[in-house]
């Protein structure tokens, strides 16, 4: 087979091959590049998708993008915070009978230095693509994988008609190729969960709907005729609706006109797609790892799918970098599935519950209309204002694995709505302001971080691990469970790896902890 052309690595080899050019794959590309890892991303489509698809970048994902220096660019293309709301109406032209804010999207929250945004995936992907310089090849399809002792050989199809078969060697493969993942199928990895939940159609259209929506903005309008969503701050709309039996042959302009009550509209493009709900039985097969929809597919309600995938690669990429650079043993990669698969299972349960709650609101309203009741001014929603944002789910994740020096046993279930900050090992390090516009979260990056009120007691001049010591203001010590001489060891992904309430128990405490976490001895 021919070698892959235009790959700037000797003999057509890379350290990590990323399969899939959506937000998860593009985020992994940016993260790995920051670690100096040689990456190639391939995507079977010839260009990024022109469809809106994912609509919500939650507060945790925006924290990750803040660390990559991409948050401002994402926000610049996003809607204003007042669009961080959902509205329920009988028709798009009716008044609201219920509404709910998306906490962490509609306004800042004290638990984070950033605010999430409502934006369309086709606006997000170009920012992510420009956020790294590692090669990304669109129009290249994966045809096969062969695992070897020291790497993986990928067979790729390139060219206008996929006529050229190319060969690429990689140390590891990161599969972010969607719910119908080619990689997952090639590996024979099964899935668990409800599975297919139905077919949907997205109709992108232009129409002047300001009369009914400009004074009551929202990211999504739920109606009896489907979901309507504004696409871009400057205009454009999308209609999401279950696909009828004759979907490919339906008169979509007529169906849209009927759903809009006769408002003139121009159909721009149409896409038919499937919604799925499952978690892969395994996230790893040797040197091949699954992330995003390849590892778990979520119903769209609540915007949890893409964001869960972004958190996947944030967890995984520092571990891959450690193994590739020699400061972590290969066994560290086992903690990826140990930490992320339980999160995926919990998130799937929540996404299914979100869907049931949304349908419940609409069913209650439909029952009222069938009884001939006039539209009420308000229908009580079956959740609090904080429920939809799920801060507890996205910020309150607790990891339990060999990469956390904590108690044994499974990680506790995070609360759905309420988030209680904690510096307990395994938890995301809480956001605390260290200085004007500088958060504790800004001290993390391509290194381990020691946060301590007493930097001198924990200083190390030379270690085989990337390590920085950051002063923690004394006023934050008690909140973090520390005395004046204690310390937190925080992983590159911002999760607390270890906590010492007092001074170092021994002269090698920190090195011993890093050895235990990474499986690599300081002398090797």
KAVEN-V83677 format. One record per residue. N is the residue number from 1. OMEGA is omega in whole degrees, -180 to 180 (* if undefined). Layout:
N_OMEGA + N_OMEGA
This chain:
1_178 + 2_174 + 3_180 + 4_-178 + 5_172 + 6_173 + 7_-171 + 8_176 + 9_-178 + 10_175 + 11_177 + 12_-179 + 13_174 + 14_177 + 15_179 + 16_171 + 17_176 + 18_178 + 19_-179 + 20_-175 + 21_173 + 22_-177 + 23_-179 + 24_178 + 25_180 + 26_176 + 27_177 + 28_178 + 29_180 + 30_-180 + 31_-178 + 32_178 + 33_179 + 34_178 + 35_-178 + 36_-179 + 37_179 + 38_-170 + 39_165 + 40_175 + 41_175 + 42_-179 + 43_-174 + 44_176 + 45_-173 + 46_178 + 47_177 + 48_-176 + 49_176 + 50_-178 + 51_-175 + 52_179 + 53_-177 + 54_-172 + 55_-169 + 56_171 + 57_-172 + 58_-171 + 59_179 + 60_177 + 61_179 + 62_173 + 63_178 + 64_180 + 65_173 + 66_179 + 67_178 + 68_-178 + 69_-175 + 70_-173 + 71_-177 + 72_179 + 73_177 + 74_-180 + 75_-178 + 76_-179 + 77_-173 + 78_176 + 79_174 + 80_-176 + 81_-178 + 82_174 + 83_178 + 84_-175 + 85_171 + 86_-179 + 87_177 + 88_179 + 89_174 + 90_172 + 91_-180 + 92_-177 + 93_180 + 94_174 + 95_178 + 96_166 + 97_173 + 98_178 + 99_179 + 100_177 + 101_173 + 102_-177 + 103_-177 + 104_178 + 105_-176 + 106_-180 + 107_177 + 108_174 + 109_-177 + 110_-176 + 111_-176 + 112_177 + 113_-176 + 114_174 + 115_175 + 116_-176 + 117_167 + 118_179 + 119_179 + 120_-178 + 121_180 + 122_170 + 123_180 + 124_-172 + 125_178 + 126_177 + 127_180 + 128_180 + 129_180 + 130_-176 + 131_177 + 132_-179 + 133_179 + 134_-175 + 135_175 + 136_-177 + 137_176 + 138_-177 + 139_179 + 140_-174 + 141_177 + 142_-180 + 143_-178 + 144_178 + 145_175 + 146_179 + 147_176 + 148_-175 + 149_-175 + 150_180 + 151_-179 + 152_174 + 153_-179 + 154_172 + 155_-175 + 156_178 + 157_-176 + 158_177 + 159_-176 + 160_-178 + 161_-178 + 162_-174 + 163_-177 + 164_-179 + 165_-175 + 166_-177 + 167_179 + 168_175 + 169_178 + 170_175 + 171_179 + 172_175 + 173_176 + 174_-176 + 175_176 + 176_-170 + 177_166 + 178_-175 + 179_177 + 180_-172 + 181_173 + 182_-179 + 183_-179 + 184_179 + 185_179 + 186_-179 + 187_-179 + 188_180 + 189_-180 + 190_-180 + 191_175 + 192_179 + 193_-177 + 194_-179 + 195_-177 + 196_-179 + 197_176 + 198_177 + 199_180 + 200_177 + 201_173 + 202_176 + 203_176 + 204_-175 + 205_174 + 206_177 + 207_177 + 208_-178 + 209_-176 + 210_-177 + 211_-175 + 212_-172 + 213_-173 + 214_-178 + 215_177 + 216_-176 + 217_177 + 218_173 + 219_180 + 220_172 + 221_176 + 222_179 + 223_177 + 224_-178 + 225_180 + 226_-179 + 227_176 + 228_-178 + 229_172 + 230_-174 + 231_-173 + 232_179 + 233_-178 + 234_177 + 235_-179 + 236_-178 + 237_172 + 238_177 + 239_179 + 240_-174 + 241_175 + 242_-178 + 243_176 + 244_-177 + 245_-179 + 246_-174 + 247_-177 + 248_-177 + 249_-177 + 250_175 + 251_-172 + 252_175 + 253_179 + 254_179 + 255_179 + 256_180 + 257_179 + 258_-180 + 259_-180 + 260_-180 + 261_177 + 262_177 + 263_179 + 264_-179 + 265_177 + 266_178 + 267_-178 + 268_179 + 269_-176 + 270_177 + 271_174 + 272_-176 + 273_-179 + 274_172 + 275_-176 + 276_178 + 277_-180 + 278_171 + 279_179 + 280_-180 + 281_176 + 282_176 + 283_-176 + 284_173 + 285_-178 + 286_-179 + 287_-178 + 288_-176 + 289_-180 + 290_177 + 291_177 + 292_-177 + 293_175 + 294_-180 + 295_-178 + 296_177 + 297_-175 + 298_167 + 299_-170 + 300_-174 + 301_180 + 302_176 + 303_-174 + 304_-171 + 305_-179 + 306_-177 + 307_175 + 308_178 + 309_177 + 310_177 + 311_176 + 312_-174 + 313_174 + 314_176 + 315_-171 + 316_-167 + 317_178 + 318_179 + 319_175 + 320_180 + 321_180 + 322_179 + 323_-178 + 324_-178 + 325_172 + 326_178 + 327_173 + 328_177 + 329_179 + 330_-180 + 331_178 + 332_-179 + 333_177 + 334_-178 + 335_178 + 336_179 + 337_-180 + 338_-177 + 339_-171 + 340_-178 + 341_175 + 342_177 + 343_180 + 344_-180 + 345_178 + 346_-178 + 347_177 + 348_178 + 349_-180 + 350_179 + 351_177 + 352_178 + 353_177 + 354_-179 + 355_180 + 356_179 + 357_178 + 358_179 + 359_179 + 360_177 + 361_-179 + 362_179 + 363_177 + 364_179 + 365_179 + 366_179 + 367_177 + 368_-178 + 369_180 + 370_177 + 371_177 + 372_-180 + 373_175 + 374_-179 + 375_179 + 376_177 + 377_-175 + 378_171 + 379_-178 + 380_179 + 381_-177 + 382_175 + 383_180 + 384_178 + 385_-178 + 386_-171 + 387_-170 + 388_-177 + 389_176 + 390_-179 + 391_178 + 392_-179 + 393_-174 + 394_179 + 395_-173 + 396_-180 + 397_175 + 398_177 + 399_172 + 400_-179 + 401_176 + 402_178 + 403_176 + 404_177 + 405_-176 + 406_-180 + 407_178 + 408_177 + 409_-178 + 410_177 + 411_178 + 412_177 + 413_176 + 414_176 + 415_-178 + 416_-173 + 417_-173 + 418_177 + 419_177 + 420_-179 + 421_-179 + 422_175 + 423_175 + 424_177 + 425_-177 + 426_-178 + 427_170 + 428_178 + 429_-179 + 430_172 + 431_174 + 432_179 + 433_177 + 434_178 + 435_179 + 436_178 + 437_176 + 438_-178 + 439_170 + 440_-179 + 441_180 + 442_179 + 443_-177 + 444_180 + 445_-177 + 446_-178 + 447_167 + 448_-177 + 449_170 + 450_175 + 451_-174 + 452_172 + 453_-175 + 454_-177 + 455_-178 + 456_-178 + 457_-174 + 458_-176 + 459_173 + 460_-176 + 461_-177 + 462_172 + 463_175 + 464_-179 + 465_172 + 466_-171 + 467_173 + 468_176 + 469_-178 + 470_178 + 471_175 + 472_180 + 473_-175 + 474_-178 + 475_179 + 476_-171 + 477_-176 + 478_178 + 479_-179 + 480_180 + 481_-176 + 482_166 + 483_-177 + 484_-177 + 485_-179 + 486_-177 + 487_170 + 488_171 + 489_-175 + 490_-179 + 491_178 + 492_179 + 493_175 + 494_177 + 495_-178 + 496_-180 + 497_-178 + 498_178 + 499_175 + 500_-177 + 501_-178 + 502_-178 + 503_-179 + 504_180 + 505_179 + 506_-178 + 507_-177 + 508_-176 + 509_-176 + 510_179 + 511_178 + 512_180 + 513_180 + 514_176 + 515_-180 + 516_-177 + 517_-172 + 518_-177 + 519_-177 + 520_-180 + 521_-179 + 522_-178 + 523_-177 + 524_*
